[in-house]
Structures are given as structure tokens and as C-alpha cells.
């Protein structure tokens, strides 16, 4: 079974800085099935990126997903951090009729 | 406005049962795959189950297979999760989500509810 490893576990940055979040798959996966979500306490998870690099509706262009074709390494980059960006971020992969989530990266101020 | 609202969570004893509901508005639930995702206290997101829009064929995580049943009522535009033989480790916030599966094989969950809390404890 595919395992998604997210790093770092926690990332401490300041508003205005840039964040780079990593998602590594234990085996080659299709970028078509790779998505990123933002989750804040008490709120619904929010889709940010799908197909590894396509932004969801309403997501600012400060959020960029990379990784294409088939591979094991995917990245979410958030530039010019805003106070509302501090949250937990999950990558997700679809495989063998099920979804798999990474353990998340907590982005903290 | 596209929206999902979950209900039905609560406190239940180990071995007990609970049915969660998810009411959809702003879109027809029957046109989409739908799913459930949960988050246990202090843990990350865990996919629980998804239901096909065309065949009504369900898929389940190994952790709930044989105990949980996902189904929909198109007339009520609602999705359900019937949970039996509940265990303390099933305690979590349960989210309903629209499971988007595009024809070019791009899959993701694009609409989420705010969740309903299930606590399994004696």
C-alpha cells in the first residue's frame, strides 16, 4: 500500500515568508491523483490543489503545487505567507480504490 | 450555494451503532461520487468510504470494512454512514465530502462539510 510521507512535521515561519511543504510517496504514483488540502481547527478541510498543480476555485496564486506525470515527490509552495495561511496541510493520493492521506504538515507562526 | 451539512454524531458505547447523515444543497448528490473522511482526536485525516454515483458500489477503508455501510437517498439528496460494532478508535470528527472524479482521471474531494463528532466510550 502507498504511504505518503509529509515533511517537515511542523514548519515555523513568519508572515511574508515563503513555505515549502513536501509530500513523498513510497512508490511511483500518478500526479492526476495528487491533491493538497488546508485544514484549520473546527473548520471543514479546504481543497487547494488537485492534479498535483491545478489550483482549486478561489485559491490565491500564492499557492503552487508541483510534480507532474508519474513520480514520488510533490511539493506545495506558499509564497508571501498571510496570517490566515497558518494551518495544517495534507497531501492526498488515490490508489487501489481508496484515498490515502499524508500525516500533515503544521504551518505555525 | 454548494453545501454539505453532517448530523447524527454523539456519544455511543462500544459495540453500539450510529447513523450519520449528510444533507447536500446546491447540487444533485446523485450525480457525484460521495465519501466520508474522519479525524480522530490529535490525528490526521483518514479516508473512510466512498460511494459510486453510477453503480452505487461502495469502497471502504480496511479499518471499517464489515462494520460501516455507506448509502444514499437521492430523493432526500442525502448521504449516510451506518456504523455498527463501534470501537473507541472510531471516535472522531466525521466529514462528508464530494468525491470528484473527472473523466481524465483526476480525482480529489472538492466540497466538504464541517463535520459531526462521534465519541465511542463506556
Interface residues (C-beta under 8 A of the other chain):
Chain A: X30 X32 X33 X35 X37 X39 X42 X43 X44 X45 X46 X47 X50 X51 X54 X56 X88 X90 X92 X94 X97 X98 X99 X100 X101 X102 X103 X104
Chain B: X35 X37 X44 X45 X46 X47 X50 X59 X61 X95 X97 X100 X104 X105 X106 X107 X108 X109 X110 X112 X113 X114 X115
